[in-house]
Each structure stands twice: as structure tokens, then as C-alpha cells.
């Protein structure tokens, strides 16, 4: 699996990391699965190394059904 390493800042959230790299918070489970060494708490302390898998765009087709109404 190809991946990037993200170093957290104090209080950073999992969903914010998913949005930053993938623009899709629905991919949050993928982020949690790639980081079993980190607690799945709402916020992360600073200095944590988060593995961010590189998603193959062919498998990351975003359905408009998952978008909020104002983005469809």
C-alpha cells in the first residue's frame, strides 16, 4: 500500500485529515483502518504520525448521493 505520513497538530480531527487529503470524509474508516496504532478519539495530540493511504482514483468514484445537497 502506498501512503503518505501526516504529522498532526494538537486538536486535529480525523475527519479534517480525511477531507484534507481526499476531499471526502466518508473515507474516514479507511483512515482509521490504516492507523490501528492510534486511538480513534475525536481529536489527536500533536506529533502523531498518521498513515494516509494513497487512493487510486479509479476506486474513488464519488457518488453525488454522498454529497450535501448544495454540492450536487
TIVO-2410 file (N, C-alpha, C; in nm, 3 decimals):
# residues 72
REC num residu      c1      c2      c3 atome chaine
REC   1      X   0.085  -0.118   0.000     N      A
REC   1      X   0.000   0.000   0.000    CA      A
REC   1      X   0.089   0.124   0.000     C      A
REC   2      X   0.066   0.211  -0.095     N      A
REC   2      X   0.136   0.338  -0.098    CA      A
REC   2      X   0.065   0.432  -0.002     C      A
REC   3      X   0.145   0.513   0.069     N      A
REC   3      X   0.085   0.602   0.167    CA      A
REC   3      X   0.174   0.724   0.191     C      A
REC   4      X   0.111   0.825   0.246     N      A
REC   4      X   0.180   0.944   0.294    CA      A
REC   4      X   0.179   0.940   0.445     C      A
REC   5      X   0.268   1.015   0.507     N      A
REC   5      X   0.266   1.029   0.653    CA      A
REC   5      X   0.227   1.173   0.685     C      A
REC   6      X   0.125   1.188   0.765     N      A
REC   6      X   0.078   1.319   0.810    CA      A
REC   6      X   0.114   1.333   0.957     C      A
REC   7      X   0.179   1.441   0.994     N      A
REC   7      X   0.212   1.469   1.134    CA      A
REC   7      X   0.106   1.564   1.188     C      A
REC   8      X   0.039   1.523   1.294     N      A
REC   8      X  -0.074   1.600   1.346    CA      A
REC   8      X  -0.031   1.723   1.424     C      A
REC   9      X  -0.125   1.817   1.429     N      A
REC   9      X  -0.114   1.934   1.517    CA      A
REC   9      X  -0.212   1.910   1.631     C      A
REC  10      X  -0.189   1.971   1.744     N      A
REC  10      X  -0.274   1.950   1.861    CA      A
REC  10      X  -0.420   1.981   1.829     C      A
REC  11      X  -0.507   1.887   1.861     N      A
REC  11      X  -0.650   1.906   1.841    CA      A
REC  11      X  -0.700   1.875   1.702     C      A
REC  12      X  -0.614   1.829   1.614     N      A
REC  12      X  -0.656   1.796   1.478    CA      A
REC  12      X  -0.753   1.677   1.482     C      A
REC  13      X  -0.850   1.679   1.392     N      A
REC  13      X  -0.953   1.575   1.389    CA      A
REC  13      X  -0.933   1.481   1.272     C      A
REC  14      X  -0.978   1.356   1.290     N      A
REC  14      X  -0.970   1.255   1.185    CA      A
REC  14      X  -1.042   1.300   1.058     C      A
REC  15      X  -1.161   1.356   1.075     N      A
REC  15      X  -1.238   1.396   0.957    CA      A
REC  15      X  -1.169   1.508   0.880     C      A
REC  16      X  -1.100   1.597   0.951     N      A
REC  16      X  -1.027   1.706   0.885    CA      A
REC  16      X  -0.911   1.650   0.802     C      A
REC  17      X  -0.847   1.546   0.853     N      A
REC  17      X  -0.737   1.483   0.778    CA      A
REC  17      X  -0.792   1.415   0.653     C      A
REC  18      X  -0.903   1.343   0.668     N      A
REC  18      X  -0.965   1.277   0.552    CA      A
REC  18      X  -1.005   1.381   0.447     C      A
REC  19      X  -1.060   1.492   0.490     N      A
REC  19      X  -1.101   1.596   0.396    CA      A
REC  19      X  -0.979   1.659   0.329     C      A
REC  20      X  -0.875   1.683   0.405     N      A
REC  20      X  -0.755   1.748   0.350    CA      A
REC  20      X  -0.693   1.666   0.236     C      A
REC  21      X  -0.685   1.536   0.254     N      A
REC  21      X  -0.618   1.453   0.154    CA      A
REC  21      X  -0.711   1.397   0.047     C      A
REC  22      X  -0.836   1.369   0.082     N      A
REC  22      X  -0.926   1.301  -0.011    CA      A
REC  22      X  -1.049   1.381  -0.049     C      A
REC  23      X  -1.074   1.491   0.020     N      A
REC  23      X  -1.195   1.570  -0.003    CA      A
REC  23      X  -1.321   1.486   0.014     C      A
REC  24      X  -1.315   1.390   0.106     N      A
REC  24      X  -1.429   1.300   0.127    CA      A
REC  24      X  -1.421   1.242   0.268     C      A
REC  25      X  -1.502   1.293   0.359     N      A
REC  25      X  -1.499   1.242   0.497    CA      A
REC  25      X  -1.560   1.102   0.507     C      A
REC  26      X  -1.630   1.059   0.403     N      A
REC  26      X  -1.684   0.922   0.404    CA      A
REC  26      X  -1.573   0.818   0.398     C      A
REC  27      X  -1.452   0.860   0.364     N      A
REC  27      X  -1.336   0.769   0.360    CA      A
REC  27      X  -1.271   0.756   0.498     C      A
REC  28      X  -1.330   0.815   0.599     N      A
REC  28      X  -1.274   0.810   0.735    CA      A
REC  28      X  -1.245   0.667   0.782     C      A
REC  29      X  -1.331   0.568   0.759     N      A
REC  29      X  -1.298   0.431   0.801    CA      A
REC  29      X  -1.167   0.380   0.741     C      A
REC  30      X  -1.137   0.419   0.619     N      A
REC  30      X  -1.011   0.378   0.555    CA      A
REC  30      X  -0.892   0.436   0.633     C      A
REC  31      X  -0.906   0.559   0.678     N      A
REC  31      X  -0.800   0.625   0.755    CA      A
REC  31      X  -0.781   0.557   0.891     C      A
REC  32      X  -0.891   0.524   0.957     N      A
REC  32      X  -0.882   0.457   1.087    CA      A
REC  32      X  -0.823   0.317   1.074     C      A
REC  33      X  -0.861   0.245   0.968     N      A
REC  33      X  -0.808   0.111   0.945    CA      A
REC  33      X  -0.657   0.113   0.922     C      A
REC  34      X  -0.609   0.216   0.855     N      A
REC  34      X  -0.466   0.228   0.826    CA      A
REC  34      X  -0.383   0.269   0.948     C      A
REC  35      X  -0.452   0.305   1.057     N      A
REC  35      X  -0.382   0.355   1.176    CA      A
REC  35      X  -0.427   0.287   1.304     C      A
REC  36      X  -0.415   0.154   1.311     N      A
REC  36      X  -0.459   0.084   1.432    CA      A
REC  36      X  -0.376   0.120   1.555     C      A
REC  37      X  -0.259   0.178   1.533     N      A
REC  37      X  -0.171   0.217   1.644    CA      A
REC  37      X  -0.217   0.346   1.712     C      A
REC  38      X  -0.315   0.415   1.654     N      A
REC  38      X  -0.366   0.540   1.712    CA      A
REC  38      X  -0.508   0.520   1.764     C      A
REC  39      X  -0.537   0.586   1.875     N      A
REC  39      X  -0.671   0.577   1.933    CA      A
REC  39      X  -0.771   0.652   1.844     C      A
REC  40      X  -0.888   0.596   1.827     N      A
REC  40      X  -0.993   0.659   1.746    CA      A
REC  40      X  -1.070   0.759   1.831     C      A
REC  41      X  -0.998   0.857   1.883     N      A
REC  41      X  -1.060   0.963   1.963    CA      A
REC  41      X  -1.101   1.078   1.871     C      A
REC  42      X  -1.189   1.166   1.918     N      A
REC  42      X  -1.233   1.277   1.832    CA      A
REC  42      X  -1.119   1.368   1.785     C      A
REC  43      X  -1.023   1.394   1.874     N      A
REC  43      X  -0.909   1.478   1.836    CA      A
REC  43      X  -0.779   1.405   1.865     C      A
REC  44      X  -0.675   1.449   1.796     N      A
REC  44      X  -0.544   1.386   1.810    CA      A
REC  44      X  -0.446   1.484   1.873     C      A
REC  45      X  -0.353   1.434   1.954     N      A
REC  45      X  -0.249   1.522   2.007    CA      A
REC  45      X  -0.148   1.556   1.898     C      A
REC  46      X  -0.067   1.655   1.921     N      A
REC  46      X   0.032   1.694   1.821    CA      A
REC  46      X   0.144   1.591   1.811     C      A
REC  47      X   0.203   1.583   1.693     N      A
REC  47      X   0.318   1.497   1.671    CA      A
REC  47      X   0.288   1.353   1.639     C      A
REC  48      X   0.161   1.317   1.622     N      A
REC  48      X   0.125   1.179   1.588    CA      A
REC  48      X   0.149   1.156   1.438     C      A
REC  49      X   0.202   1.040   1.405     N      A
REC  49      X   0.226   1.003   1.265    CA      A
REC  49      X   0.105   0.926   1.215     C      A
REC  50      X   0.030   0.987   1.126     N      A
REC  50      X  -0.090   0.927   1.070    CA      A
REC  50      X  -0.058   0.877   0.928     C      A
REC  51      X  -0.083   0.750   0.905     N      A
REC  51      X  -0.064   0.692   0.772    CA      A
REC  51      X  -0.186   0.727   0.688     C      A
REC  52      X  -0.163   0.792   0.574     N      A
REC  52      X  -0.271   0.832   0.484    CA      A
REC  52      X  -0.254   0.753   0.354     C      A
REC  53      X  -0.332   0.647   0.335     N      A
REC  53      X  -0.320   0.568   0.212    CA      A
REC  53      X  -0.348   0.653   0.088     C      A
REC  54      X  -0.273   0.626  -0.016     N      A
REC  54      X  -0.298   0.692  -0.144    CA      A
REC  54      X  -0.408   0.614  -0.214     C      A
REC  55      X  -0.517   0.682  -0.243     N      A
REC  55      X  -0.633   0.617  -0.304    CA      A
REC  55      X  -0.620   0.623  -0.456     C      A
REC  56      X  -0.635   0.508  -0.519     N      A
REC  56      X  -0.637   0.500  -0.664    CA      A
REC  56      X  -0.766   0.567  -0.711     C      A
REC  57      X  -0.757   0.666  -0.794     N      A
REC  57      X  -0.874   0.741  -0.839    CA      A
REC  57      X  -0.979   0.652  -0.905     C      A
REC  58      X  -0.941   0.541  -0.962     N      A
REC  58      X  -1.039   0.451  -1.023    CA      A
REC  58      X  -1.130   0.389  -0.917     C      A
REC  59      X  -1.080   0.377  -0.793     N      A
REC  59      X  -1.164   0.320  -0.687    CA      A
REC  59      X  -1.229   0.428  -0.602     C      A
REC  60      X  -1.203   0.552  -0.633     N      A
REC  60      X  -1.254   0.663  -0.551    CA      A
REC  60      X  -1.359   0.745  -0.624     C      A
REC  61      X  -1.444   0.679  -0.698     N      A
REC  61      X  -1.550   0.749  -0.768    CA      A
REC  61      X  -1.648   0.801  -0.664     C      A
REC  62      X  -1.667   0.931  -0.664     N      A
REC  62      X  -1.755   0.993  -0.564    CA      A
REC  62      X  -1.896   0.997  -0.619     C      A
REC  63      X  -1.986   0.937  -0.548     N      A
REC  63      X  -2.126   0.938  -0.585    CA      A
REC  63      X  -2.187   1.071  -0.543     C      A
REC  64      X  -2.269   1.129  -0.628     N      A
REC  64      X  -2.334   1.254  -0.590    CA      A
REC  64      X  -2.431   1.232  -0.475     C      A
REC  65      X  -2.474   1.110  -0.453     N      A
REC  65      X  -2.564   1.081  -0.341    CA      A
REC  65      X  -2.495   1.107  -0.208     C      A
REC  66      X  -2.361   1.099  -0.205     N      A
REC  66      X  -2.288   1.123  -0.080    CA      A
REC  66      X  -2.255   1.270  -0.060     C      A
REC  67      X  -2.285   1.353  -0.158     N      A
REC  67      X  -2.256   1.495  -0.146    CA      A
REC  67      X  -2.373   1.566  -0.079     C      A
REC  68      X  -2.343   1.673  -0.005     N      A
REC  68      X  -2.453   1.751   0.051    CA      A
REC  68      X  -2.533   1.815  -0.064     C      A
REC  69      X  -2.660   1.847  -0.041     N      A
REC  69      X  -2.745   1.899  -0.149    CA      A
REC  69      X  -2.686   2.019  -0.223     C      A
REC  70      X  -2.618   2.107  -0.153     N      A
REC  70      X  -2.564   2.227  -0.217    CA      A
REC  70      X  -2.441   2.199  -0.304     C      A
REC  71      X  -2.386   2.076  -0.300     N      A
REC  71      X  -2.270   2.042  -0.383    CA      A
REC  71      X  -2.307   1.952  -0.500     C      A
REC  72      X  -2.434   1.911  -0.510     N      A
REC  72      X  -2.477   1.820  -0.618    CA      A
REC  72      X  -2.496   1.895  -0.747     C      A
***
